[in-house]
Amino acid sequence: MEQEEKIIMENSWTSNKPIKGLRHFVLVNEHKEKGNTIFLMVSVLDSEINLQTTYDELTNSGNWYKGWSDLPKLQSISEDYLIYKSSNKLKGIDEIFINDDSLFNIS
């Protein structure tokens, strides 16, 4: 459990591959699901792009790097992002729920 508490201290992450065209994310929330810690990650550029991942996926898969990697703009924001945004203009935004103890809770 101590490892999971430490991971929360590192809020910024870079995806090894673009997710809907973006690579820089922040960890904004966590919850338990069937004994696993699930983290909610949100793109730093577009809150519509968010995902849930497990502790193991985040730390052991090789798909994520701690911190934000200094990437050229075309690697940080790919053409896939423009395609995603143009195809989702009419869809609503999913709400993101943040726990009271989240570092991103400003209320």
C-alpha positions in Angstrom: 0.0 0.0 0.0 2.9 2.4 0.7 3.9 2.3 -3.0 0.4 3.4 -4.0 0.5 6.3 -1.7 3.8 7.4 -3.2 2.5 7.3 -6.7 -0.1 10.0 -5.9 2.7 12.4 -5.2 3.7 12.2 -8.8 0.8 13.9 -10.6 2.2 14.5 -14.0 2.7 11.7 -16.5 3.6 11.3 -20.2 2.1 8.6 -22.2 4.5 6.5 -24.4 2.0 6.7 -27.2 -0.6 9.5 -28.0 -4.0 9.0 -26.5 -6.5 10.7 -28.8 -3.6 12.6 -30.1 -2.2 13.9 -26.7 0.5 12.7 -24.4 0.7 14.8 -21.2 -1.7 13.9 -18.4 -2.3 14.6 -14.8 -3.5 12.2 -12.1 -6.6 13.9 -10.6 -8.4 11.2 -8.7 -8.2 7.7 -7.4 -10.7 5.1 -6.1 -10.8 1.4 -5.3 -12.5 -1.1 -7.6 -12.5 -4.8 -6.9 -9.4 -4.4 -4.7 -7.4 -2.4 -7.3 -6.5 1.2 -7.1 -7.9 3.0 -10.2 -6.5 6.4 -11.2 -8.3 9.0 -13.2 -6.0 10.7 -15.6 -6.9 13.9 -17.6 -5.0 15.5 -20.4 -3.4 18.8 -19.4 -4.6 20.4 -22.7 -8.1 19.0 -23.0 -10.2 17.8 -20.1 -12.5 15.9 -22.5 -9.6 13.5 -23.0 -9.5 11.4 -19.8 -9.0 7.8 -18.9 -8.8 5.4 -16.0 -5.8 3.2 -15.4 -4.6 0.9 -12.7 -1.5 1.3 -10.5 0.2 -1.6 -12.4 -0.5 -0.1 -15.8 0.8 3.2 -14.8 4.0 2.0 -13.1 4.9 -1.3 -14.7 3.6 -1.4 -18.3 6.2 0.8 -20.0 3.3 2.9 -21.4 3.8 5.8 -19.0 6.7 8.0 -17.9 6.7 9.9 -14.6 6.7 13.6 -15.2 6.2 15.5 -18.4 8.7 14.6 -21.1 9.9 17.6 -23.2 8.5 16.6 -26.6 8.4 18.5 -29.9 5.0 19.9 -30.5 4.1 17.5 -33.3 4.9 14.6 -30.9 3.0 16.2 -28.0 -0.1 17.1 -30.0 -0.5 14.8 -33.0 -2.9 15.0 -36.0 -5.0 12.4 -34.2 -6.1 15.1 -31.8 -7.4 17.3 -34.6 -9.3 14.3 -36.0 -10.7 13.4 -32.6 -11.9 17.0 -32.0 -13.5 17.4 -35.4 -15.4 14.1 -35.1 -16.7 14.8 -31.5 -18.0 18.4 -31.9 -21.5 17.5 -31.2 -20.9 15.1 -28.2 -21.3 16.3 -24.7 -18.5 16.5 -22.1 -18.2 13.8 -19.5 -18.1 15.1 -16.0 -15.0 14.5 -14.0 -15.6 13.8 -10.3 -12.8 14.7 -7.9 -12.5 13.4 -4.4 -12.4 15.8 -1.5 -8.8 14.9 -0.7 -7.6 15.3 -4.3 -4.8 17.9 -4.9 -7.0 19.2 -7.7 -10.0 19.9 -5.5 -10.1 23.7 -5.2 -13.5 24.2 -3.6 
